[in-house]
């Protein structure tokens, strides 16, 4: 049976997420604002949750209802037979995005939907499900657009970008999903040496290693929300998990390096790498940027230097960016470098001609991924 799904994704990553979904076997893939529509069967739903490196969560639509105001929303929700999706002994929560003139507060909208569901349960069974905001069995997602509300079930639960390996974080870490997207945008493949010379807590080298060893990110999770659904197929899910485990590789095709001048950052990166049993695959070292040397004769660099929005003083950072450009030019001939930055004035200090620019967001910050061919 073919269903339509909606994958939520960070702003600016819609196209790269769509490409990933197509590789996983999705059909009729259509990027939209902060998400991608796609079609597939139950097997694909499980596979995307287990394998996706870029998306946040996969939603399965229940119904589109009218909701010009709170009363119409409540009545429309009560018309849906919630026993098809939620059992009395299961916990649930409601999340909401979007708004209209009357429903302009997402918490209030979610509360109306919750009330309609539990009131229906009370009327029919004289009992109701409990709410669990932190770890619900069933997560209902509502999206308000004009006078309509799309109600969906969240198949993922906790956001898929949380791999579970990151107890140690730097001051301004990349999300794992953004790091994985940068690898795709840079067209990095596992047979190319990789270096992040400002690796912080190690997110980019770790994501590169997971990709190189073909480790499905979802294997590190304890549970997905779809496991609590009435139609959950345990045998099918186990088959996909077993297949993913069998496809893992034992050795890297090319070396992966991460360095940082801050010893504490390298210690955090080692903790994170150890958490996912990758510490013996990644070369992590404390090296100041001015002392770094190319570890191989070719490769790809991706780095996310501070750009003044969260860390550091913009004036002081100018020297860092100039140094970055000098190091690239003098020591990395034969390499291709990518720099993610949210500050155009700072990137001018690099002093090298770009051969490509990709617009994206790091959280809410508009950024550019700059490409430098180093000859």
Secondary structure as GFF3:
##gff-version 3
##sequence-region A 1 375
A	DSSP	beta_strand	3	8	.	.	.	ID=ss1
A	DSSP	alpha_helix	14	23	.	.	.	ID=ss2
A	DSSP	beta_strand	27	32	.	.	.	ID=ss3
A	DSSP	beta_strand	35	40	.	.	.	ID=ss4
A	DSSP	alpha_helix	42	51	.	.	.	ID=ss5
A	DSSP	beta_strand	57	66	.	.	.	ID=ss6
A	DSSP	alpha_helix	70	78	.	.	.	ID=ss7
A	DSSP	three_ten_helix	82	84	.	.	.	ID=ss8
A	DSSP	beta_strand	92	99	.	.	.	ID=ss9
A	DSSP	alpha_helix	106	125	.	.	.	ID=ss10
A	DSSP	beta_strand	138	145	.	.	.	ID=ss11
A	DSSP	beta_strand	148	154	.	.	.	ID=ss12
A	DSSP	alpha_helix	176	185	.	.	.	ID=ss13
A	DSSP	beta_strand	194	196	.	.	.	ID=ss14
A	DSSP	alpha_helix	203	212	.	.	.	ID=ss15
A	DSSP	three_ten_helix	217	220	.	.	.	ID=ss16
A	DSSP	three_ten_helix	225	228	.	.	.	ID=ss17
A	DSSP	alpha_helix	234	246	.	.	.	ID=ss18
A	DSSP	beta_strand	256	260	.	.	.	ID=ss19
A	DSSP	alpha_helix	263	275	.	.	.	ID=ss20
A	DSSP	beta_strand	282	286	.	.	.	ID=ss21
A	DSSP	three_ten_helix	289	291	.	.	.	ID=ss22
A	DSSP	beta_strand	299	303	.	.	.	ID=ss23
A	DSSP	alpha_helix	314	331	.	.	.	ID=ss24
A	DSSP	beta_strand	335	341	.	.	.	ID=ss25
A	DSSP	alpha_helix	344	348	.	.	.	ID=ss26
A	DSSP	beta_strand	356	362	.	.	.	ID=ss27
A	DSSP	beta_strand	365	373	.	.	.	ID=ss28
###
